[in-house]
Amino acid sequence: MGGTAVPLVNLAAQEEPILGEMRAAIEGVLRSRAYVGGGPDGPVARFEAALAQAVGARHAVALNSGTDAISLSLLACGIRPGDEVIVPAFTYNATAAAVARIGAVPVFADVHAESLDLDPGSAEVAATPMTRAMVPVHLYGLPADMPALLAVAKAHGGLAVVEDVAQAIASERGGKRAGAMGSRAGAFSFYPTKNLGACGDGGAVTTDDPEVDRLVRTYRNQGEPPGGKRYVHERVGWNSRLDSIQAALLLVKLPRLESWTEARRERAARYRRLIADAGLSGDVRVPPDGPGRHVYHLFVVRVPHRDDLLRHLESRGIGCGVYYPVPLHLQPCFRDLGYRPGRCPQAERAAAEVIALPCWPGLPDADQERVVAAVREFFRGR
Ligand SMILES: Cc1ncc(COP(=O)(O)O)c(C=O)c1O
């Protein structure tokens, strides 16, 4: 059917107006030739300071991905092979893979029926004497119930809580921003399609704890502590540094994040109106708009006959996506952990019902109306 008329995401709409600034930022790094590191005045250090301020955390450490941000946060909190780490069963696979990569054991807990974030009651049941940490995810941009999850962590001997903020930069709850909601650390991703995206891979950890900051800096740089002697390695580390070019590009984009976030929220509010006005509320369950500030990394609705709707929208040139079709406790890579269908019913239900509709800053009114008209056409025809 002749290409995608309404794309699911649209980086061009976001980047065209700032291409000149992005080019200048790249050129600045080319001229400096400080491609990695760059010292206290370089783009990496400046981006870390700007990110810490935007999140409301004392420290930020730039890394090469969100996946490493989770792994290194856990290592910095002292998580070791064999330790159990509670993760939601419904999220991107990286949340649990980052746990398994350091030899720890992901323990899958169910998600809340409405928010689809880690359910505190299920996390409570999942905790055992071997549990050492928990990684709540602010899925799609909606903050998880951090007060309740932090209470569970406290009740179980002070589990280390690492927020997975990959999809939720600038979201807020109770006056606190994601990544600084009382956890030990926040893990961010700057994958290009994220709300704040680099032009390649990137990530970061935020924390108020100077020791977590020091250890993440140590791990990211082959185990050399900051301020230590060159080629003296305190630990076996990783290579997980953010390139200067990516930091320079993120510095161009970060000041726009607030207006992009408001634009996403405004598009989401308009979807709610359009869906209700089209008489679709019986078929299409819109996402909860709170508690807290949802930043709509994805606008995800829940529907019956999801796969048929997906095909219908694709046939109309409307980009849509399923995040995620297989819950993590049933992923082939975690088969050895022995989970069976039925163990996390809300996650399994969500995996069968969710579909993301195009929702990006600058999505034209007419395109949004076209999306809703195509959804209505589908349900009318059934
Ligand atoms: C919820 C979640 N966690 C972790 C990640 C991993 O981030 P990255 O792709 O930067 O490694 C992503 C994104 O890809 C994500 O959506």
The ligand as a Gaussian input file, in Angstrom:
#p B3LYP/6-31G(d) Opt

LIG

0 1
 C       12.526000       0.228000      29.079000
 C       13.875000       0.174000      28.444000
 N       14.933000      -0.245000      29.164000
 C       16.174000      -0.281000      28.657000
 C       16.419000       0.093000      27.359000
 C       17.823000      -0.050000      26.836000
 O       18.361000       1.125000      26.371000
 P       19.498000       1.098000      25.230000
 O       18.836000       0.685000      23.967000
 O       20.005000       2.494000      25.204000
 O       20.536000       0.132000      25.668000
 C       15.355000       0.560000      26.564000
 C       15.522000       1.052000      25.199000
 O       15.989000       0.586000      24.282000
 C       14.055000       0.574000      27.113000
 O       13.010000       0.975000      26.390000

